[in-house]
Amino acid sequence: MNTALSRLDRIENLFPDMLRRWARPMQLIDEAELPADIRVDVTENDKEYLVTAEIPGAKKEDVRVSVDGSYVSISAEIKKDEEKKHGRSIVRETYRGSVSRGFSLASEVDDKNAVAKLEDGVLRLTLPKREGGAHKVLKIQ
């Protein structure tokens, strides 16, 4: 069945946010209940990895970073501040709840010298590479 509605559904699957916001810009839903992602940028040089993670609304005491070999895990609990009611909410897009993200790096991390700093909702990790932690390539006999 190739109706106009089914074609629109296929287009919406390609651009869900754009069409949703265009078609219903002031929808009365609580989008804060939808899970949020921790977005990260990872760069490296010869000595270390630098990770920048966006965790808006998170406080330092509610963020947890763990390193296990080459695996990095970031989690946070984003708590709702006390709100004064000024009427009913029309749109709420700020997320409150638990978020997490994990990823593997190519080299193991020297966790004893790793540093984590959170400022203005941005987590910055400096993760030194472990000496001798590079992968060994085996020669096939």
HUCOR-V8484 format. One record per run of one state. SS is the DSSP state (H for helix, E for strand, L for the rest). FROM is the first residue (numbers start at 0). LEN is the number of residues. If there is no record, write none. Layout:
[[SS FROM LEN] [SS FROM LEN]]
This chain:
[[L 0 3] [H 3 11] [L 14 1] [H 15 8] [L 23 6] [E 29 1] [H 30 3] [L 33 5] [E 38 6] [L 44 3] [E 47 7] [L 54 5] [H 59 3] [E 62 6] [L 68 2] [E 70 8] [L 78 13] [E 91 1] [L 92 4] [E 96 8] [L 104 4] [E 108 1] [L 109 1] [H 110 3] [L 113 1] [E 114 5] [L 119 2] [E 121 8] [L 129 12]]
